[in-house]
């Protein structure tokens, strides 16, 4: 069996486990879950497992592609990503903010939160523009 078929089978099994835990949560109802506090654990552990699997797969295939592909293009894209983060960090405000629990978010924390938001916005805008450009190129 090739890797694609194995990954499809693993995805199907994990999906069925998630559906099972979701059905258990739905059948128990909100009140039973709130009272026991344990009804959602299996669902959460399934989500954590899937998240860990995705991280491992991204890391593995990213490293594999780095060594088998064009390293120059990979480094250019990585450099562009670092530039976007640097631009976002420069644009971010470093005003300390009050949190819900009454504590204060430091200037550094505020700066990094703002940089994260700006990075998200910039990458989202780049993705939208690239989809529009590729749509126009296909239309020709």
C-alpha positions as CSV (number, residue, x, y, z in Angstrom):
1,X,0.0,0.0,0.0
2,X,1.2,3.5,-0.7
3,X,1.3,6.3,1.7
4,X,-1.8,8.0,0.4
5,X,-4.0,4.9,1.0
6,X,-2.6,4.5,4.5
7,X,-3.2,8.2,5.4
8,X,-6.8,7.9,4.0
9,X,-7.5,4.9,6.3
10,X,-6.0,6.6,9.3
11,X,-8.1,9.7,8.6
12,X,-11.2,7.6,8.3
13,X,-10.5,5.8,11.6
14,X,-9.8,9.1,13.4
15,X,-13.0,10.6,11.9
16,X,-15.1,7.6,13.1
17,X,-13.6,8.0,16.6
18,X,-14.5,11.7,16.6
19,X,-18.0,11.0,15.3
20,X,-18.4,8.4,18.2
21,X,-17.4,10.9,20.8
22,X,-19.6,13.6,19.3
23,X,-22.6,11.2,19.3
24,X,-21.9,10.4,23.0
25,X,-21.8,14.2,23.8
26,X,-25.1,14.8,21.9
27,X,-26.9,11.8,23.5
28,X,-25.9,12.7,27.1
29,X,-27.1,16.3,26.7
30,X,-25.8,19.6,28.0
31,X,-26.9,19.1,31.6
32,X,-25.2,15.7,32.0
33,X,-22.0,17.0,30.5
34,X,-21.9,20.1,32.7
35,X,-22.7,18.1,35.9
36,X,-20.1,15.3,35.3
37,X,-17.5,17.5,33.6
38,X,-16.0,14.4,31.9
39,X,-18.2,13.9,28.9
40,X,-16.1,15.9,26.5
41,X,-12.7,14.5,27.4
42,X,-12.6,11.8,24.7
43,X,-13.6,14.4,22.1
44,X,-10.9,16.8,23.3
45,X,-8.2,14.0,23.3
46,X,-9.2,13.1,19.8
47,X,-8.8,16.7,18.7
48,X,-5.4,16.9,20.5
49,X,-4.3,13.7,18.8
50,X,-5.3,15.0,15.4
51,X,-3.5,18.3,16.0
52,X,-0.3,16.4,17.0
53,X,-0.6,14.2,13.9
54,X,-1.0,17.3,11.7
55,X,2.1,18.9,13.3
56,X,4.2,15.8,12.9
57,X,3.0,15.5,9.2
58,X,3.7,19.1,8.4
59,X,7.2,18.9,10.0
60,X,8.0,15.6,8.3
61,X,6.9,16.6,4.8
62,X,8.3,20.1,5.2
63,X,11.7,18.7,6.0
64,X,11.4,16.1,3.3
65,X,10.4,18.8,0.7
66,X,13.3,21.0,1.9
67,X,15.9,18.4,1.1
68,X,14.3,17.0,-2.0
69,X,13.1,20.2,-3.6
70,X,14.6,23.5,-4.5
71,X,16.2,24.9,-1.4
72,X,16.6,28.4,-3.0
73,X,12.8,28.8,-3.4
74,X,12.2,27.5,0.1
75,X,14.7,30.0,1.6
76,X,13.2,32.8,-0.4
77,X,9.7,32.0,0.9
78,X,11.0,31.7,4.5
79,X,12.8,35.0,4.1
80,X,9.6,36.7,2.9
81,X,7.7,35.2,5.9
82,X,10.3,36.7,8.2
83,X,10.0,40.1,6.5
84,X,6.2,40.0,6.9
85,X,6.7,39.3,10.6
86,X,9.2,42.1,10.9
87,X,6.9,44.5,9.2
88,X,4.1,43.4,11.5
89,X,6.2,43.9,14.5
90,X,7.1,47.4,13.5
91,X,3.5,48.3,12.8
92,X,2.2,46.9,16.1
93,X,1.4,49.1,19.0
94,X,3.0,48.5,22.4
95,X,0.5,50.1,24.7
96,X,-0.1,48.0,27.9
97,X,-3.6,46.8,28.2
98,X,-5.9,45.6,31.1
99,X,-6.9,42.0,30.9
100,X,-10.3,40.5,32.0
101,X,-8.9,39.3,35.3
102,X,-7.6,42.7,36.2
103,X,-3.9,42.1,35.4
104,X,-2.0,44.2,32.9
105,X,-0.6,42.9,29.6
106,X,3.0,44.1,29.3
107,X,4.2,46.4,26.5
108,X,6.2,43.5,25.0
109,X,3.2,41.2,25.2
110,X,1.0,43.8,23.6
111,X,3.5,44.3,20.9
112,X,3.7,40.6,20.0
113,X,-0.1,40.2,20.1
114,X,-0.4,43.1,17.7
115,X,2.4,41.7,15.5
116,X,0.5,38.4,15.4
117,X,-2.7,40.1,14.3
118,X,-0.9,42.2,11.6
119,X,0.8,39.1,10.4
120,X,-2.5,37.3,10.1
121,X,-4.0,40.3,8.2
122,X,-1.1,40.6,5.8
123,X,-1.0,36.9,5.0
124,X,-4.7,36.8,4.6
125,X,-4.6,39.8,2.1
126,X,-1.7,38.1,0.2
127,X,-3.7,34.9,0.0
128,X,-6.8,36.8,-1.3
129,X,-4.8,38.7,-3.9
130,X,-3.0,35.6,-5.1
131,X,-6.4,33.8,-5.5
132,X,-7.7,36.7,-7.5
133,X,-4.6,36.9,-9.7
134,X,-4.6,33.2,-10.4
135,X,-8.3,33.4,-11.2
136,X,-7.6,36.1,-13.8
137,X,-4.8,34.1,-15.3
138,X,-7.0,31.0,-15.7
139,X,-9.7,33.1,-17.3
140,X,-7.5,34.1,-20.2
